[in-house]
């Protein structure tokens, strides 16, 4: 009921763009645009960043696709969202902070700080960037703690070590 009156949705908006799902999802989890500010997405989609996209050269067949993807990402970015988690991400950033990795945002760092490295680095997870390894509903934009299952531990299983 509170959400209805506040106009604020929980989590982040789910990905709803077929081109983004197809192009970016072919290589990695399709990170929701609401996990980064527009300035970050704009920079990530620049020619400079696409030629060295975390060690990969991303080649698009046409500039129209790049423009379409960039437009989608910016329009749905954290600073253009009413979703609760997107707003928390924005509040954690300085006004000119432009993280290129979701895992570099202070909010995401804070939410994962208690998880031991050995659980993050296990082969079933690999890194915090592998959202869907632990967040059972990550693809829908839900990152609620109640739906976290860290492989080989169960929820918060590291507390019992």
Rosetta constraint file for C-alpha pairs under 8 A:
AtomPair CA 1 CA 5 HARMONIC 6.75 0.50
AtomPair CA 2 CA 6 HARMONIC 6.14 0.50
AtomPair CA 3 CA 7 HARMONIC 5.95 0.50
AtomPair CA 3 CA 8 HARMONIC 5.49 0.50
AtomPair CA 3 CA 9 HARMONIC 6.17 0.50
AtomPair CA 3 CA 10 HARMONIC 7.81 0.50
AtomPair CA 4 CA 8 HARMONIC 7.26 0.50
AtomPair CA 7 CA 82 HARMONIC 7.28 0.50
AtomPair CA 8 CA 82 HARMONIC 5.33 0.50
AtomPair CA 8 CA 83 HARMONIC 5.44 0.50
AtomPair CA 8 CA 84 HARMONIC 6.02 0.50
AtomPair CA 9 CA 82 HARMONIC 6.52 0.50
AtomPair CA 9 CA 83 HARMONIC 4.51 0.50
AtomPair CA 9 CA 84 HARMONIC 5.73 0.50
AtomPair CA 10 CA 83 HARMONIC 5.54 0.50
AtomPair CA 10 CA 84 HARMONIC 4.89 0.50
AtomPair CA 10 CA 85 HARMONIC 6.51 0.50
AtomPair CA 10 CA 142 HARMONIC 7.57 0.50
AtomPair CA 11 CA 83 HARMONIC 6.00 0.50
AtomPair CA 11 CA 84 HARMONIC 5.72 0.50
AtomPair CA 11 CA 85 HARMONIC 4.85 0.50
AtomPair CA 11 CA 86 HARMONIC 7.18 0.50
AtomPair CA 11 CA 141 HARMONIC 5.66 0.50
AtomPair CA 11 CA 142 HARMONIC 4.98 0.50
AtomPair CA 11 CA 143 HARMONIC 6.19 0.50
AtomPair CA 11 CA 144 HARMONIC 7.31 0.50
AtomPair CA 12 CA 32 HARMONIC 7.02 0.50
AtomPair CA 12 CA 34 HARMONIC 5.66 0.50
AtomPair CA 12 CA 35 HARMONIC 7.23 0.50
AtomPair CA 12 CA 83 HARMONIC 5.32 0.50
AtomPair CA 12 CA 84 HARMONIC 6.95 0.50
AtomPair CA 12 CA 85 HARMONIC 5.78 0.50
AtomPair CA 12 CA 86 HARMONIC 5.85 0.50
AtomPair CA 12 CA 141 HARMONIC 4.78 0.50
AtomPair CA 12 CA 142 HARMONIC 6.66 0.50
AtomPair CA 13 CA 32 HARMONIC 6.76 0.50
AtomPair CA 13 CA 33 HARMONIC 7.81 0.50
AtomPair CA 13 CA 34 HARMONIC 6.50 0.50
AtomPair CA 13 CA 76 HARMONIC 7.93 0.50
AtomPair CA 13 CA 83 HARMONIC 6.75 0.50
AtomPair CA 13 CA 140 HARMONIC 7.49 0.50
AtomPair CA 13 CA 141 HARMONIC 5.52 0.50
AtomPair CA 14 CA 32 HARMONIC 6.11 0.50
AtomPair CA 14 CA 139 HARMONIC 6.65 0.50
AtomPair CA 14 CA 140 HARMONIC 4.87 0.50
AtomPair CA 14 CA 141 HARMONIC 4.69 0.50
AtomPair CA 15 CA 21 HARMONIC 7.41 0.50
AtomPair CA 15 CA 30 HARMONIC 7.29 0.50
AtomPair CA 15 CA 31 HARMONIC 7.70 0.50
AtomPair CA 15 CA 32 HARMONIC 5.54 0.50
AtomPair CA 15 CA 33 HARMONIC 7.46 0.50
AtomPair CA 15 CA 139 HARMONIC 7.59 0.50
AtomPair CA 15 CA 140 HARMONIC 7.48 0.50
AtomPair CA 15 CA 141 HARMONIC 7.75 0.50
AtomPair CA 16 CA 21 HARMONIC 7.95 0.50
AtomPair CA 17 CA 21 HARMONIC 6.16 0.50
AtomPair CA 17 CA 72 HARMONIC 7.62 0.50
AtomPair CA 18 CA 22 HARMONIC 5.96 0.50
AtomPair CA 19 CA 23 HARMONIC 5.90 0.50
AtomPair CA 19 CA 65 HARMONIC 7.86 0.50
AtomPair CA 19 CA 69 HARMONIC 7.22 0.50
AtomPair CA 20 CA 24 HARMONIC 5.54 0.50
AtomPair CA 20 CA 25 HARMONIC 6.98 0.50
AtomPair CA 20 CA 30 HARMONIC 7.47 0.50
AtomPair CA 20 CA 69 HARMONIC 6.24 0.50
AtomPair CA 21 CA 25 HARMONIC 4.83 0.50
AtomPair CA 21 CA 26 HARMONIC 7.51 0.50
AtomPair CA 21 CA 30 HARMONIC 6.18 0.50
AtomPair CA 22 CA 26 HARMONIC 5.87 0.50
AtomPair CA 23 CA 27 HARMONIC 7.84 0.50
AtomPair CA 24 CA 28 HARMONIC 6.39 0.50
AtomPair CA 24 CA 29 HARMONIC 7.62 0.50
AtomPair CA 24 CA 30 HARMONIC 6.13 0.50
AtomPair CA 25 CA 29 HARMONIC 5.58 0.50
AtomPair CA 25 CA 30 HARMONIC 5.03 0.50
AtomPair CA 29 CA 130 HARMONIC 7.15 0.50
AtomPair CA 29 CA 131 HARMONIC 7.51 0.50
AtomPair CA 29 CA 132 HARMONIC 7.44 0.50
AtomPair CA 30 CA 139 HARMONIC 7.65 0.50
AtomPair CA 31 CA 35 HARMONIC 7.14 0.50
AtomPair CA 32 CA 141 HARMONIC 6.90 0.50
AtomPair CA 33 CA 37 HARMONIC 7.89 0.50
AtomPair CA 33 CA 41 HARMONIC 7.76 0.50
AtomPair CA 33 CA 73 HARMONIC 5.19 0.50
AtomPair CA 33 CA 74 HARMONIC 7.34 0.50
AtomPair CA 33 CA 76 HARMONIC 5.45 0.50
AtomPair CA 33 CA 77 HARMONIC 4.64 0.50
AtomPair CA 33 CA 78 HARMONIC 6.67 0.50
AtomPair CA 34 CA 76 HARMONIC 6.00 0.50
AtomPair CA 34 CA 77 HARMONIC 4.39 0.50
AtomPair CA 34 CA 78 HARMONIC 3.91 0.50
AtomPair CA 34 CA 79 HARMONIC 7.58 0.50
AtomPair CA 34 CA 80 HARMONIC 7.90 0.50
AtomPair CA 34 CA 81 HARMONIC 6.57 0.50
AtomPair CA 34 CA 83 HARMONIC 7.88 0.50
AtomPair CA 34 CA 86 HARMONIC 5.20 0.50
AtomPair CA 35 CA 77 HARMONIC 6.93 0.50
AtomPair CA 35 CA 78 HARMONIC 5.76 0.50
AtomPair CA 35 CA 85 HARMONIC 7.93 0.50
AtomPair CA 35 CA 86 HARMONIC 5.92 0.50
AtomPair CA 35 CA 89 HARMONIC 6.95 0.50
AtomPair CA 35 CA 102 HARMONIC 6.42 0.50
AtomPair CA 36 CA 40 HARMONIC 6.20 0.50
AtomPair CA 36 CA 41 HARMONIC 6.88 0.50
AtomPair CA 36 CA 77 HARMONIC 5.93 0.50
AtomPair CA 36 CA 78 HARMONIC 5.38 0.50
AtomPair CA 36 CA 79 HARMONIC 7.90 0.50
AtomPair CA 36 CA 86 HARMONIC 7.69 0.50
AtomPair CA 36 CA 89 HARMONIC 7.42 0.50
AtomPair CA 36 CA 90 HARMONIC 7.86 0.50
AtomPair CA 36 CA 99 HARMONIC 7.49 0.50
AtomPair CA 36 CA 102 HARMONIC 6.37 0.50
AtomPair CA 37 CA 41 HARMONIC 6.69 0.50
AtomPair CA 37 CA 74 HARMONIC 7.64 0.50
AtomPair CA 37 CA 77 HARMONIC 5.16 0.50
AtomPair CA 37 CA 78 HARMONIC 4.84 0.50
AtomPair CA 37 CA 79 HARMONIC 5.33 0.50
AtomPair CA 37 CA 80 HARMONIC 7.94 0.50
AtomPair CA 37 CA 90 HARMONIC 6.98 0.50
AtomPair CA 37 CA 98 HARMONIC 7.41 0.50
AtomPair CA 38 CA 42 HARMONIC 6.04 0.50
AtomPair CA 38 CA 73 HARMONIC 7.07 0.50
AtomPair CA 38 CA 74 HARMONIC 4.57 0.50
AtomPair CA 38 CA 75 HARMONIC 7.48 0.50
AtomPair CA 38 CA 76 HARMONIC 7.93 0.50
AtomPair CA 38 CA 77 HARMONIC 5.03 0.50
AtomPair CA 38 CA 78 HARMONIC 6.94 0.50
AtomPair CA 38 CA 79 HARMONIC 6.58 0.50
AtomPair CA 38 CA 80 HARMONIC 7.68 0.50
AtomPair CA 39 CA 43 HARMONIC 6.22 0.50
AtomPair CA 39 CA 74 HARMONIC 7.65 0.50
AtomPair CA 39 CA 98 HARMONIC 6.20 0.50
AtomPair CA 40 CA 44 HARMONIC 6.07 0.50
AtomPair CA 40 CA 98 HARMONIC 5.01 0.50
AtomPair CA 40 CA 99 HARMONIC 5.87 0.50
AtomPair CA 40 CA 100 HARMONIC 5.78 0.50
AtomPair CA 41 CA 45 HARMONIC 6.11 0.50
AtomPair CA 41 CA 70 HARMONIC 6.95 0.50
AtomPair CA 41 CA 73 HARMONIC 6.18 0.50
AtomPair CA 41 CA 74 HARMONIC 6.26 0.50
AtomPair CA 41 CA 77 HARMONIC 7.59 0.50
AtomPair CA 41 CA 100 HARMONIC 7.72 0.50
AtomPair CA 42 CA 46 HARMONIC 6.44 0.50
AtomPair CA 42 CA 70 HARMONIC 6.37 0.50
AtomPair CA 42 CA 73 HARMONIC 7.94 0.50
AtomPair CA 42 CA 74 HARMONIC 6.79 0.50
AtomPair CA 43 CA 49 HARMONIC 6.90 0.50
AtomPair CA 43 CA 100 HARMONIC 7.72 0.50
AtomPair CA 44 CA 49 HARMONIC 5.38 0.50
AtomPair CA 44 CA 50 HARMONIC 6.81 0.50
AtomPair CA 44 CA 53 HARMONIC 7.74 0.50
AtomPair CA 44 CA 100 HARMONIC 6.51 0.50
AtomPair CA 45 CA 49 HARMONIC 6.39 0.50
AtomPair CA 45 CA 50 HARMONIC 6.08 0.50
AtomPair CA 45 CA 66 HARMONIC 7.13 0.50
AtomPair CA 45 CA 70 HARMONIC 6.17 0.50
AtomPair CA 46 CA 50 HARMONIC 6.13 0.50
AtomPair CA 47 CA 51 HARMONIC 6.18 0.50
AtomPair CA 48 CA 52 HARMONIC 6.79 0.50
AtomPair CA 49 CA 53 HARMONIC 5.42 0.50
AtomPair CA 50 CA 56 HARMONIC 7.89 0.50
AtomPair CA 50 CA 57 HARMONIC 6.15 0.50
AtomPair CA 50 CA 58 HARMONIC 5.19 0.50
AtomPair CA 50 CA 59 HARMONIC 7.37 0.50
AtomPair CA 51 CA 56 HARMONIC 6.92 0.50
AtomPair CA 51 CA 57 HARMONIC 4.33 0.50
AtomPair CA 51 CA 58 HARMONIC 5.69 0.50
AtomPair CA 51 CA 59 HARMONIC 7.39 0.50
AtomPair CA 52 CA 56 HARMONIC 5.31 0.50
AtomPair CA 52 CA 57 HARMONIC 5.15 0.50
AtomPair CA 52 CA 58 HARMONIC 7.33 0.50
AtomPair CA 53 CA 57 HARMONIC 6.03 0.50
AtomPair CA 53 CA 58 HARMONIC 6.55 0.50
AtomPair CA 60 CA 65 HARMONIC 7.09 0.50
AtomPair CA 60 CA 66 HARMONIC 6.99 0.50
AtomPair CA 61 CA 65 HARMONIC 7.62 0.50
AtomPair CA 62 CA 66 HARMONIC 7.04 0.50
AtomPair CA 63 CA 67 HARMONIC 6.08 0.50
AtomPair CA 64 CA 68 HARMONIC 6.00 0.50
AtomPair CA 65 CA 69 HARMONIC 6.05 0.50
AtomPair CA 66 CA 70 HARMONIC 6.01 0.50
AtomPair CA 67 CA 71 HARMONIC 6.03 0.50
AtomPair CA 68 CA 72 HARMONIC 6.25 0.50
AtomPair CA 69 CA 73 HARMONIC 6.14 0.50
AtomPair CA 70 CA 74 HARMONIC 6.08 0.50
AtomPair CA 71 CA 75 HARMONIC 5.97 0.50
AtomPair CA 72 CA 76 HARMONIC 6.21 0.50
AtomPair CA 73 CA 77 HARMONIC 5.77 0.50
AtomPair CA 74 CA 80 HARMONIC 7.78 0.50
AtomPair CA 75 CA 80 HARMONIC 6.43 0.50
AtomPair CA 76 CA 80 HARMONIC 5.89 0.50
AtomPair CA 76 CA 81 HARMONIC 6.30 0.50
AtomPair CA 77 CA 81 HARMONIC 6.34 0.50
AtomPair CA 77 CA 86 HARMONIC 7.96 0.50
AtomPair CA 78 CA 86 HARMONIC 4.59 0.50
AtomPair CA 78 CA 87 HARMONIC 6.39 0.50
AtomPair CA 78 CA 89 HARMONIC 7.12 0.50
AtomPair CA 78 CA 90 HARMONIC 6.42 0.50
AtomPair CA 79 CA 86 HARMONIC 7.20 0.50
AtomPair CA 79 CA 87 HARMONIC 6.98 0.50
AtomPair CA 79 CA 90 HARMONIC 6.29 0.50
AtomPair CA 81 CA 86 HARMONIC 6.39 0.50
AtomPair CA 81 CA 87 HARMONIC 7.07 0.50
AtomPair CA 82 CA 86 HARMONIC 7.25 0.50
AtomPair CA 82 CA 87 HARMONIC 6.77 0.50
AtomPair CA 83 CA 87 HARMONIC 6.30 0.50
AtomPair CA 84 CA 88 HARMONIC 6.32 0.50
AtomPair CA 85 CA 89 HARMONIC 6.19 0.50
AtomPair CA 86 CA 90 HARMONIC 6.33 0.50
AtomPair CA 87 CA 91 HARMONIC 6.21 0.50
AtomPair CA 88 CA 92 HARMONIC 6.32 0.50
AtomPair CA 88 CA 107 HARMONIC 6.95 0.50
AtomPair CA 89 CA 93 HARMONIC 6.73 0.50
AtomPair CA 89 CA 105 HARMONIC 7.04 0.50
AtomPair CA 89 CA 106 HARMONIC 7.53 0.50
AtomPair CA 89 CA 107 HARMONIC 5.44 0.50
AtomPair CA 89 CA 108 HARMONIC 7.52 0.50
AtomPair CA 92 CA 105 HARMONIC 7.22 0.50
AtomPair CA 92 CA 106 HARMONIC 5.61 0.50
AtomPair CA 92 CA 107 HARMONIC 5.56 0.50
AtomPair CA 93 CA 97 HARMONIC 5.91 0.50
AtomPair CA 93 CA 105 HARMONIC 6.93 0.50
AtomPair CA 93 CA 106 HARMONIC 6.78 0.50
AtomPair CA 99 CA 104 HARMONIC 6.12 0.50
AtomPair CA 99 CA 105 HARMONIC 6.47 0.50
AtomPair CA 100 CA 104 HARMONIC 7.49 0.50
AtomPair CA 101 CA 105 HARMONIC 7.36 0.50
AtomPair CA 102 CA 108 HARMONIC 7.16 0.50
AtomPair CA 102 CA 129 HARMONIC 7.44 0.50
AtomPair CA 103 CA 108 HARMONIC 5.84 0.50
AtomPair CA 103 CA 109 HARMONIC 6.31 0.50
AtomPair CA 103 CA 128 HARMONIC 6.71 0.50
AtomPair CA 103 CA 129 HARMONIC 6.30 0.50
AtomPair CA 104 CA 108 HARMONIC 7.15 0.50
AtomPair CA 104 CA 109 HARMONIC 6.63 0.50
AtomPair CA 105 CA 109 HARMONIC 6.24 0.50
AtomPair CA 106 CA 110 HARMONIC 6.01 0.50
AtomPair CA 107 CA 111 HARMONIC 6.22 0.50
AtomPair CA 108 CA 112 HARMONIC 6.34 0.50
AtomPair CA 109 CA 113 HARMONIC 5.88 0.50
AtomPair CA 112 CA 128 HARMONIC 7.88 0.50
AtomPair CA 115 CA 119 HARMONIC 6.91 0.50
AtomPair CA 115 CA 120 HARMONIC 7.22 0.50
AtomPair CA 115 CA 158 HARMONIC 7.43 0.50
AtomPair CA 116 CA 120 HARMONIC 6.75 0.50
AtomPair CA 116 CA 158 HARMONIC 7.42 0.50
AtomPair CA 117 CA 121 HARMONIC 5.90 0.50
AtomPair CA 118 CA 122 HARMONIC 6.10 0.50
AtomPair CA 119 CA 125 HARMONIC 7.54 0.50
AtomPair CA 119 CA 150 HARMONIC 7.57 0.50
AtomPair CA 119 CA 151 HARMONIC 7.94 0.50
AtomPair CA 120 CA 125 HARMONIC 5.73 0.50
AtomPair CA 120 CA 126 HARMONIC 5.86 0.50
AtomPair CA 120 CA 127 HARMONIC 5.36 0.50
AtomPair CA 120 CA 128 HARMONIC 6.39 0.50
AtomPair CA 121 CA 125 HARMONIC 6.29 0.50
AtomPair CA 121 CA 126 HARMONIC 4.59 0.50
AtomPair CA 121 CA 127 HARMONIC 5.82 0.50
AtomPair CA 122 CA 126 HARMONIC 5.63 0.50
AtomPair CA 124 CA 133 HARMONIC 6.83 0.50
AtomPair CA 124 CA 151 HARMONIC 6.54 0.50
AtomPair CA 125 CA 130 HARMONIC 6.23 0.50
AtomPair CA 125 CA 133 HARMONIC 5.45 0.50
AtomPair CA 125 CA 134 HARMONIC 7.45 0.50
AtomPair CA 125 CA 151 HARMONIC 7.39 0.50
AtomPair CA 126 CA 130 HARMONIC 6.89 0.50
AtomPair CA 130 CA 134 HARMONIC 7.91 0.50
AtomPair CA 131 CA 135 HARMONIC 5.84 0.50
AtomPair CA 131 CA 138 HARMONIC 6.42 0.50
AtomPair CA 132 CA 136 HARMONIC 6.04 0.50
AtomPair CA 132 CA 137 HARMONIC 7.27 0.50
AtomPair CA 132 CA 138 HARMONIC 5.43 0.50
AtomPair CA 132 CA 139 HARMONIC 7.18 0.50
AtomPair CA 133 CA 150 HARMONIC 7.24 0.50
AtomPair CA 133 CA 151 HARMONIC 7.42 0.50
AtomPair CA 134 CA 148 HARMONIC 5.32 0.50
AtomPair CA 134 CA 149 HARMONIC 4.91 0.50
AtomPair CA 134 CA 150 HARMONIC 4.80 0.50
AtomPair CA 134 CA 151 HARMONIC 6.81 0.50
AtomPair CA 135 CA 142 HARMONIC 7.83 0.50
AtomPair CA 135 CA 143 HARMONIC 5.90 0.50
AtomPair CA 135 CA 144 HARMONIC 7.76 0.50
AtomPair CA 135 CA 147 HARMONIC 6.07 0.50
AtomPair CA 135 CA 148 HARMONIC 4.71 0.50
AtomPair CA 135 CA 149 HARMONIC 6.51 0.50
AtomPair CA 136 CA 143 HARMONIC 7.99 0.50
AtomPair CA 136 CA 147 HARMONIC 5.67 0.50
AtomPair CA 136 CA 148 HARMONIC 6.10 0.50
AtomPair CA 136 CA 149 HARMONIC 6.92 0.50
AtomPair CA 137 CA 141 HARMONIC 6.81 0.50
AtomPair CA 137 CA 142 HARMONIC 5.37 0.50
AtomPair CA 137 CA 143 HARMONIC 6.65 0.50
AtomPair CA 137 CA 147 HARMONIC 6.88 0.50
AtomPair CA 138 CA 142 HARMONIC 5.31 0.50
AtomPair CA 138 CA 143 HARMONIC 5.77 0.50
AtomPair CA 143 CA 147 HARMONIC 7.13 0.50
AtomPair CA 143 CA 148 HARMONIC 7.58 0.50
AtomPair CA 144 CA 148 HARMONIC 7.07 0.50
AtomPair CA 148 CA 155 HARMONIC 6.06 0.50
AtomPair CA 149 CA 153 HARMONIC 7.58 0.50
AtomPair CA 149 CA 154 HARMONIC 5.25 0.50
AtomPair CA 149 CA 155 HARMONIC 4.94 0.50
AtomPair CA 150 CA 154 HARMONIC 5.57 0.50
AtomPair CA 150 CA 155 HARMONIC 6.00 0.50
AtomPair CA 150 CA 156 HARMONIC 7.57 0.50
AtomPair CA 150 CA 157 HARMONIC 7.93 0.50
AtomPair CA 153 CA 157 HARMONIC 4.69 0.50
AtomPair CA 153 CA 158 HARMONIC 6.79 0.50
AtomPair CA 157 CA 161 HARMONIC 7.74 0.50
